[in-house]
Amino acid sequence: MASVSELLRAARQRLEGYSPTADVDARVLMAHCLNKPSSFLFTWPEHQPTDSEARLFQQWIARRVEGEPVAYLIGRREFYGHEFLVSPDTLIPRPDTELLVDMALNHLDGNAPLRVADLGTGTGAIAISLALARPAWQLFAVDMDAAIMDLVERNCHRLGAHNVQLVQSNWCEQLNDRFDAIVSNPPYIAEDDPHLEQGDVRFEPLTALASGRDGLEDIRLIITQAVTRLVPGGLLAFEHGYDQAEEVRELMREAGLTALASHRDMAGHERVTLGFMPRARHAD
Ligand SMILES: C[S@@+](CC[C@H](N)C(=O)[O-])C[C@H]1O[C@@H](n2cnc3c(N)ncnc32)[C@H](O)[C@@H]1O
């Protein structure tokens, strides 16, 4: 029987050239096969996994060589300091999206009982991170199919987010009330973008990624629907592609939103754009 360090060495060699993160991938997969923290691998390199643990590890390495994302193999991904269950029904949460969470937290009153909708919630990463950071808010986690609702429900339960309401809806169609804020990381990749054929995204559903010929079809739709559902002074905030900020600001301007601002990610790209509903004018 092979030891942890022998299995890891062989796995690294198999992954070399297929994954840019061969060493980390092998360690994460091994730790999950053993159901141990990754520190175990450093402390007990001579430990011998059981036959079934070693078999599962080899199967996962083979699937990783085919390109399957580590998060789908282990069914988990960390976002905003919380561990989310993930599934191939929706996008794996990305670190970039933490900027959208930060912006919502920075621009909204943390103590007021605000109603905040997260459109295209996926795993619930944005809605649940906001809900846990702001217990006074009521979050509405919106997505379009039942399997995703089930995933969000399990994540709420695991993470103890009690102030999240699930809404199965085609964007805002089932949202009747008014909201203080609507945030969204919608699909925003052009449907013929060659990146859709590369890396991890090949395994993620197109419904979570692609949005018409220019990548902006869903953002256009959401803006049109959101302005009828936001309170005066309400916030609309999007994550979008690194080269879409100007177009998103223009779409928001055309819809009558004000105080438009785009914010940069760690790589210096404008990736999150905010706009506010005008406040109602007092009668003279
Ligand atoms: C880019 S993923 C974002 C997932 C998650 N919010 C995150 O940031 O990790 C977009 C999500 O929008 C959902 N979606 C796509 N079209 C939709 C529609 N018409 N109505 C509601 N949700 C939709 C997809 O199912 C997917 O979960």
The ligand as a Tripos MOL2 file, in Angstrom:
@<TRIPOS>MOLECULE
LIG
   27    29     1     0     0
SMALL
NO_CHARGES

@<TRIPOS>ATOM
      1 C1        -22.5440   34.0400  -12.9270 C.3       1 LIG1
      2 S1        -23.6270   32.9730  -12.0300 S.3       1 LIG1
      3 C2        -23.5050   33.7370  -10.4290 C.3       1 LIG1
      4 C3        -23.7400   32.7970   -9.2810 C.3       1 LIG1
      5 C4        -23.4630   33.4190   -7.8920 C.3       1 LIG1
      6 N1        -24.2450   34.6180   -7.6750 N.3       1 LIG1
      7 C5        -21.9920   33.7470   -7.7250 C.2       1 LIG1
      8 O1        -21.6420   34.9330   -7.7730 O.co2     1 LIG1
      9 O2        -21.1930   32.8240   -7.5630 O.co2     1 LIG1
     10 C6        -25.1990   33.5200  -12.6260 C.3       1 LIG1
     11 C7        -26.4230   32.8710  -12.0130 C.3       1 LIG1
     12 O3        -27.5610   33.4530  -12.6570 O.3       1 LIG1
     13 C8        -28.5660   32.4590  -12.7960 C.3       1 LIG1
     14 N2        -29.4780   32.8710  -13.8700 N.ar      1 LIG1
     15 C9        -29.2500   32.8600  -15.2100 C.ar      1 LIG1
     16 N3        -30.3350   33.2960  -15.8780 N.ar      1 LIG1
     17 C10       -31.2680   33.5940  -14.9310 C.ar      1 LIG1
     18 C11       -32.6020   34.0950  -14.9960 C.ar      1 LIG1
     19 N4        -33.1930   34.3670  -16.1590 N.pl3     1 LIG1
     20 N5        -33.2530   34.2960  -13.8200 N.ar      1 LIG1
     21 C12       -32.6800   34.0100  -12.6300 C.ar      1 LIG1
     22 N6        -31.4130   33.5370  -12.5100 N.ar      1 LIG1
     23 C13       -30.7310   33.3240  -13.6480 C.ar      1 LIG1
     24 C14       -27.7850   31.1940  -13.0980 C.3       1 LIG1
     25 O4        -28.5700   30.0510  -12.7790 O.3       1 LIG1
     26 C15       -26.5540   31.3600  -12.2030 C.3       1 LIG1
     27 O5        -26.7700   30.7480  -10.9570 O.3       1 LIG1
@<TRIPOS>BOND
     1     1     2 1
     2     2     3 1
     3     2    10 1
     4     3     4 1
     5     4     5 1
     6     5     6 1
     7     5     7 1
     8     7     8 2
     9     7     9 1
    10    10    11 1
    11    11    12 1
    12    11    26 1
    13    12    13 1
    14    13    14 1
    15    13    24 1
    16    14    15 ar
    17    14    23 ar
    18    15    16 ar
    19    16    17 ar
    20    17    18 ar
    21    17    23 ar
    22    18    19 1
    23    18    20 ar
    24    20    21 ar
    25    21    22 ar
    26    22    23 ar
    27    24    25 1
    28    24    26 1
    29    26    27 1
@<TRIPOS>SUBSTRUCTURE
     1 LIG1         1 GROUP 0 **** ****
